[in-house]
Amino acid sequence: MCEYRALRVAISIVVTEERGVTEPATDEVLMAAYQAGNQAAFTELYERYGGGVYGLLARRAANRALADDLYQEVFLRVHRA
């Protein structure tokens, strides 16, 4: 588990050598890492946006079952991207 956590931390931080500071990885960097086969990058995106996406869908959908279906569809589309 520690190895997985370390990998997630490494993915979620991009070192900017010119300034000598660290910045959170952009969504684009995470998607590129995921498309290259890094599952932890998808996990980071899911954790970053999952709650907000579900909250929006729950407020807009006619019922909870529809919100759940739409939520699953959103992340399936990200997964397939």
C-alpha positions as CSV (number, residue, x, y, z in Angstrom):
1,M,0.0,0.0,0.0
2,C,2.9,2.4,0.7
3,E,4.3,1.9,-2.7
4,Y,0.9,2.7,-4.3
5,R,0.5,5.8,-2.2
6,A,4.0,7.0,-3.1
7,L,3.2,6.5,-6.8
8,R,0.0,8.6,-6.4
9,V,2.0,11.4,-4.7
10,A,4.6,11.3,-7.5
11,I,1.9,11.5,-10.2
12,S,0.0,14.3,-8.5
13,I,3.0,16.6,-8.2
14,V,5.0,18.0,-11.1
15,V,8.4,19.5,-10.2
16,T,9.0,22.8,-11.9
17,E,12.7,23.0,-12.0
18,E,13.0,26.5,-13.3
19,R,11.3,27.9,-10.3
20,G,12.3,25.2,-7.8
21,V,8.7,24.7,-6.6
22,T,6.2,21.9,-6.9
23,E,2.8,22.3,-8.4
24,P,-0.2,19.9,-8.6
25,A,-0.2,17.9,-11.8
26,T,-2.7,19.3,-14.4
27,D,-5.6,17.2,-15.7
28,E,-3.8,17.0,-19.0
29,V,-0.7,15.5,-17.4
30,L,-2.8,13.0,-15.5
31,M,-4.8,12.0,-18.6
32,A,-1.5,11.5,-20.5
33,A,-0.1,9.3,-17.7
34,Y,-3.4,7.3,-17.6
35,Q,-3.3,6.8,-21.4
36,A,0.2,5.6,-21.0
37,G,-1.0,2.9,-18.7
38,N,-0.7,4.5,-15.2
39,Q,-3.8,3.5,-13.2
40,A,-2.9,5.8,-10.3
41,A,-3.4,8.8,-12.6
42,F,-7.0,7.7,-13.2
43,T,-7.5,7.3,-9.5
44,E,-6.2,10.8,-8.9
45,L,-8.6,12.2,-11.5
46,Y,-11.5,10.2,-10.0
47,E,-10.7,11.5,-6.5
48,R,-10.3,15.0,-7.7
49,Y,-13.6,15.2,-9.5
50,G,-15.8,12.3,-8.3
51,G,-17.6,14.1,-5.5
52,G,-18.3,17.3,-7.5
53,V,-19.6,15.4,-10.5
54,Y,-21.9,13.3,-8.4
55,G,-23.1,16.3,-6.5
56,L,-24.0,18.1,-9.7
57,L,-25.7,15.0,-11.2
58,A,-27.7,14.4,-8.0
59,R,-29.0,17.9,-8.1
60,R,-29.9,17.8,-11.8
61,A,-31.2,14.2,-12.2
62,A,-34.8,13.3,-11.7
63,N,-33.9,10.5,-9.2
64,R,-30.9,8.9,-7.5
65,A,-30.9,5.9,-9.9
66,L,-30.5,8.2,-12.9
67,A,-27.7,10.2,-11.1
68,D,-25.9,6.9,-10.4
69,D,-26.2,5.8,-14.0
70,L,-25.0,9.1,-15.3
71,Y,-22.1,9.2,-12.9
72,Q,-20.9,5.8,-14.0
73,E,-21.2,6.9,-17.7
74,V,-19.1,10.0,-17.1
75,F,-16.2,8.0,-15.7
76,L,-16.5,5.3,-18.3
77,R,-16.1,8.0,-20.9
78,V,-13.0,9.3,-19.1
79,H,-11.7,5.8,-18.9
80,R,-12.2,5.3,-22.7
81,A,-10.6,8.6,-23.6
